[in-house]
Amino acid sequence: MERRVKINAPLSRVYRVCSDYEHYRDWTGNGIKKCVVQEKRQGFQHILYTTGVFGLTFNFALYWSTAVPNKITFRNPSPMGAVHLLKGEYTFTDLGDGKCSVHFQIIADIRGPIPHFVKIAIARLIVHIALDDLNTYVCSDRCIQNLAKYDKEAGGGALHT
């Protein structure tokens, strides 16, 4: 499943929000119950998640990579529980004038006694969060305030846009 959206916010802000996994819950709603960074190094993070949707709970891990400019990729390192395969990517394009385009795609193989229509609904919800909720958040004053707060907590100035 994939989709593209135009966002009225600078690419630098959108990319920063998408690659700040420790603060994903700022904009992804309450579906992510727990997010634990297992490993973090330049261009790579290994994160364990507990998520819940439609009365179901999923535990899984993702490797996130920012090694390629203007692209963030993710994949699960191995099957975990019902999540057999989960991989995808964000691709960012600068449109100028403080706007950008974000393309998101995801491939998921969720196994177990889960009806197909529920799997489709979960995939659509993930895409909605990844693009629509992202768009709403990065265009908000709350996002700008949060980024300034994170800069201050890190000991830097407000270098976000």
Residue pairs with C-beta under 8 A, 6 or more apart in sequence:
1 105
1 106
1 107
1 123
1 124
1 126
1 127
2 103
2 104
2 105
2 106
2 127
3 103
3 104
3 105
3 127
3 131
4 101
4 102
4 103
4 104
4 131
5 101
5 102
5 104
5 131
5 132
5 135
6 95
6 99
6 100
6 101
7 14
7 99
7 100
7 101
7 102
7 134
7 135
7 138
7 139
8 98
8 99
8 139
9 98
9 99
9 100
9 138
9 139
9 143
10 98
10 99
10 100
10 161
11 70
11 92
11 93
11 94
11 100
12 160
12 161
13 138
13 143
13 144
13 147
13 160
13 161
14 92
14 100
14 102
14 134
14 138
15 70
15 72
15 92
16 147
16 160
17 23
17 26
17 27
17 134
17 137
17 138
17 143
17 147
18 72
18 90
18 92
18 102
18 134
19 64
19 66
19 72
20 150
21 35
21 37
21 45
21 47
21 64
22 35
22 37
23 146
23 150
24 32
24 35
25 32
25 35
26 137
26 142
26 143
26 146
27 133
27 134
27 136
27 137
27 138
27 143
28 129
28 133
29 129
29 133
31 51
31 52
31 53
31 125
31 129
32 49
32 50
32 51
33 50
33 51
33 52
33 57
34 48
34 49
34 50
35 47
35 48
35 49
36 47
36 48
36 49
37 45
37 46
37 47
38 46
38 47
38 48
38 61
39 45
39 46
40 46
43 65
43 66
43 67
44 63
44 64
44 65
44 66
44 67
45 63
45 64
46 61
46 62
46 63
46 64
46 77
47 61
47 62
47 64
48 59
48 60
48 61
49 58
49 59
49 60
49 61
49 62
50 57
50 58
50 59
51 57
51 58
51 60
52 58
53 122
53 125
54 118
54 121
54 122
56 82
56 114
56 118
58 81
58 82
58 83
58 110
59 80
59 81
59 83
60 76
60 80
60 81
60 83
60 86
61 76
61 77
61 78
61 80
62 74
62 75
62 76
62 77
62 86
63 74
63 75
63 76
63 77
64 72
64 73
64 74
65 72
65 73
65 74
66 72
70 91
70 92
70 93
70 94
71 89
71 90
71 91
71 92
72 89
72 90
73 87
73 88
73 89
74 86
74 87
74 88
74 89
75 86
75 87
75 88
76 83
76 85
76 86
76 87
79 85
81 112
82 110
82 111
82 112
82 114
83 108
83 109
83 110
84 109
84 110
84 111
85 107
85 108
85 109
86 106
86 107
86 108
86 109
87 106
87 107
88 104
88 105
88 106
88 107
89 104
89 105
90 102
90 103
90 104
90 130
91 102
91 103
91 104
92 100
92 101
92 102
92 103
93 100
93 101
93 102
93 103
94 100
95 101
98 161
102 131
102 134
102 135
104 127
104 130
104 131
106 123
106 126
106 127
106 130
108 119
108 122
108 123
108 126
110 119
110 122
137 143
144 160
147 158
147 160
148 158
148 160
151 157
151 158
151 159
151 160
152 158
